[in-house]
Amino acid sequence: MGLIGGLRSVFSFLTILPIGSGTIDEMGRYAFFFPVAGAIIGAISGSAALILFRFLDQSLAGWLTLLILLFLTGFNHIDGVLDLGDALMIRGSPERRLEVLHDKHHGIGGYTALFFVLVLTGSVLSLLGSNIFLALLVAETLGKSAMLIAAGLGRPYIKGVGSAFISKIKERLLTNFVLGMGITAILVFASCGPTFAVILLTSSILFPALWTFYLQSVFGYITGDMLGCTGELTRLLALLIFYILQGAL
């Protein structure tokens, strides 16, 4: 299927856009398209946000923007925040934590983690004003590249869709990393000034790398839920940095 099939597979996994189905094999082989998908998700949600901010109260516009963003991604990755929030609250062996991670029932740890991630994300979006389009374009790009970093650095769990995906990424690890991070750097530098871009890129590479090493030390493996949670947290981090430094734009 080649590049087109790989791109379609990545978009079919990361969005609800009607572009056809794909396969895990193609998605893993062409995972360097993750930042491209993130940029398009950010551009679509950012365009909607500009309209919302023009006609609605800033707070309401920010929260509706978050809803559009989550809808575009099919609410696929916030379940990772729920699952991981529960598992990290459990004291016990890595095996016990993994058991909780894959439990379909959720507890207070997961709901609390999801609450704070969503509240912080919605609140920051409400504060970005006229910079909302650029912030979402950059943050979504970095969030999706963070998933690529986590998959590349982590040891795949022995079963599940995430395991197959991570294993396929590692088969072409150098290609996926070089092209994926190259695309990310080009998009971020093209969107921001050089100093701003360096800060965003550095933080959005270091955080998922350190977060992945931490998760692997706790669980022994990296799972699909962990990739999704990493993307959500890195997007939030990028939005926070964007808000703090937006005066430099």
C-alpha positions in Angstrom: 0.0 0.0 0.0 3.0 2.3 0.5 2.9 5.9 1.8 -0.7 6.5 0.9 -1.8 3.4 2.8 0.4 4.3 5.7 -1.0 7.8 5.9 -4.6 6.4 5.7 -3.8 3.9 8.5 -2.5 6.6 10.7 -5.5 8.9 10.2 -8.0 6.1 10.6 -6.4 5.3 14.0 -6.0 8.9 15.3 -9.2 10.5 13.9 -12.8 9.8 12.9 -12.2 11.4 9.5 -13.9 9.3 6.8 -10.8 8.4 4.8 -11.1 4.6 4.9 -9.6 1.9 7.1 -6.1 0.9 7.7 -4.0 -1.8 9.4 -1.8 -1.9 12.5 1.1 -3.0 10.3 0.9 0.0 8.0 0.3 2.4 10.9 3.4 1.1 12.6 5.6 1.1 9.5 4.6 4.7 8.7 4.3 6.1 12.2 6.3 9.1 11.2 3.0 10.5 9.8 1.8 10.9 13.4 2.9 14.6 13.6 1.2 15.2 10.2 -2.0 13.9 11.6 -1.6 16.0 14.7 -1.1 19.1 12.7 -4.2 18.5 10.7 -6.3 17.7 13.8 -4.9 20.9 15.3 -5.7 23.0 12.2 -9.3 21.7 12.0 -10.0 22.2 15.7 -8.1 25.5 15.6 -10.2 26.8 12.7 -13.4 25.9 14.6 -12.0 27.6 17.7 -11.4 30.9 15.8 -15.1 31.0 14.9 -16.2 30.1 18.4 -13.9 32.8 20.0 -15.3 35.4 17.6 -19.0 34.9 18.6 -19.0 33.3 22.1 -17.7 34.0 25.6 -14.0 33.1 25.8 -14.5 30.4 28.5 -17.4 28.7 26.7 -15.4 28.9 23.4 -12.4 27.2 25.0 -14.5 24.3 26.4 -16.3 23.8 23.1 -13.0 23.8 21.4 -11.8 20.9 23.6 -15.0 19.0 22.9 -14.4 19.4 19.1 -10.8 18.3 19.6 -11.8 15.2 21.5 -14.6 14.4 19.0 -12.2 14.6 16.1 -10.0 12.0 17.8 -12.9 9.8 18.6 -12.3 10.2 22.4 -9.7 7.4 21.7 -6.9 8.5 24.1 -8.6 9.8 27.2 -9.4 6.3 28.2 -5.6 5.9 28.6 -5.7 8.6 31.2 -8.5 6.8 33.1 -6.7 3.4 33.0 -3.3 4.7 33.9 -4.7 7.0 36.6 -6.1 3.9 38.3 -3.1 1.7 37.8 -0.6 4.3 39.2 -2.6 4.5 42.4 -2.3 0.8 43.1 0.6 -0.3 45.4 1.9 -3.7 44.3 3.9 -5.6 41.8 4.1 -4.6 38.1 1.9 -7.5 37.3 -0.8 -6.3 39.7 -0.6 -2.8 38.2 -0.9 -4.2 34.7 -4.0 -6.1 35.8 -5.6 -2.9 37.1 -4.6 -1.1 33.9 -6.5 -3.6 31.8 -9.5 -3.7 34.1 -12.6 -2.4 32.3 -13.9 -0.8 35.5 -12.5 2.5 36.7 -11.9 3.9 40.1 -11.3 7.3 41.8 -7.7 7.5 40.6 -8.6 7.3 37.0 -11.5 9.7 37.3 -9.4 12.2 39.2 -6.6 12.0 36.6 -9.0 12.5 33.8 -10.8 15.4 35.6 -7.6 17.4 36.1 -6.3 16.7 32.5 -9.6 17.9 31.0 -10.1 20.9 33.3 -6.5 22.1 32.8 -6.7 21.6 29.0 -10.1 23.4 28.7 -9.0 26.2 31.0 -5.8 26.9 29.1 -7.6 26.8 25.7 -10.0 29.4 27.1 -7.1 31.7 27.8 -5.3 31.5 24.5 -7.6 33.9 22.6 -6.4 34.9 19.1 -3.4 32.5 19.4 -5.7 29.5 19.7 -5.2 28.3 16.1 -1.4 28.3 16.3 -1.4 26.8 19.8 -3.6 23.9 18.8 -1.6 23.3 15.6 1.7 23.1 17.5 0.3 21.3 20.6 -1.4 18.5 18.6 1.7 18.1 16.5 3.9 17.7 19.6 1.3 15.5 21.3 1.3 13.0 18.4 5.1 13.0 18.1 5.3 12.3 21.8 3.3 9.1 21.2 6.0 8.1 18.6 8.8 8.9 21.1 7.1 6.7 23.8 6.5 3.8 21.4 10.1 4.0 20.2 11.7 4.1 23.7 9.4 1.6 25.4 9.3 -2.1 25.7 6.0 -3.4 24.2 3.6 -5.3 26.4 3.2 -9.0 25.3 -0.4 -8.6 24.0 -2.9 -6.1 22.7 -3.1 -3.7 19.8 -0.6 -1.4 21.4 2.0 -4.2 21.5 1.6 -4.9 17.8 1.8 -1.2 17.0 5.0 -0.6 19.1 6.6 -3.7 17.6 6.0 -2.5 14.1 7.4 0.9 14.9 10.6 -0.7 16.2 11.1 -2.6 13.0 11.7 0.8 11.3 12.7 2.7 14.3 15.4 4.8 12.7 13.2 5.8 9.8 10.2 6.6 12.0 12.3 8.6 14.4 14.3 10.6 11.9 11.3 11.4 9.6 8.9 11.9 12.5 11.0 14.2 14.5 12.1 16.0 11.3 8.5 16.7 10.3 7.7 17.8 13.9 10.7 20.2 13.9 9.7 21.7 10.5 6.1 22.2 11.6 7.0 23.8 14.9 9.8 26.1 13.6 7.5 27.2 10.7 4.8 28.1 13.2 6.8 29.8 15.9 9.9 31.9 16.3 13.2 30.0 16.7 13.5 30.5 20.5 9.9 29.6 21.1 10.2 26.6 18.9 13.4 25.3 20.7 11.6 25.6 24.1 8.5 23.8 22.9 10.5 21.0 21.1 12.9 20.5 24.0 10.2 20.2 26.6 8.0 18.0 24.4 10.8 15.6 23.7 12.2 15.4 27.3 8.8 15.0 28.9 7.6 11.9 27.0 11.1 10.4 27.2 11.3 10.8 31.0 7.6 9.8 31.4 8.2 6.6 29.3 11.2 5.6 31.4 9.2 6.2 34.6 6.2 4.1 33.3 8.5 1.3 32.2 10.2 1.3 35.7 6.8 1.0 37.3 5.0 -1.5 34.9 7.9 -3.1 33.1 6.2 -2.4 29.7 4.6 0.3 27.6 1.0 -0.3 26.4 -1.4 1.4 24.1 -3.1 3.2 27.0 0.2 4.6 28.0 0.8 6.0 24.5 -2.6 7.7 24.5 -2.0 9.2 28.0 1.4 10.4 26.9 -0.1 12.2 24.0 -2.8 13.9 26.1 -0.2 15.0 28.7 2.2 16.3 26.2 -0.5 18.3 24.4 -1.4 19.9 27.8 2.2 20.7 28.5 2.7 22.3 25.1 -0.5 24.4 25.5 0.7 25.6 29.0 4.1 26.6 27.6 2.4 28.3 24.7 0.1 30.3 27.0 3.0 31.3 29.2 5.2 32.4 26.3 2.6 33.6 23.9 3.6 37.2 24.5 6.9 36.5 22.7 5.1 35.6 19.4 
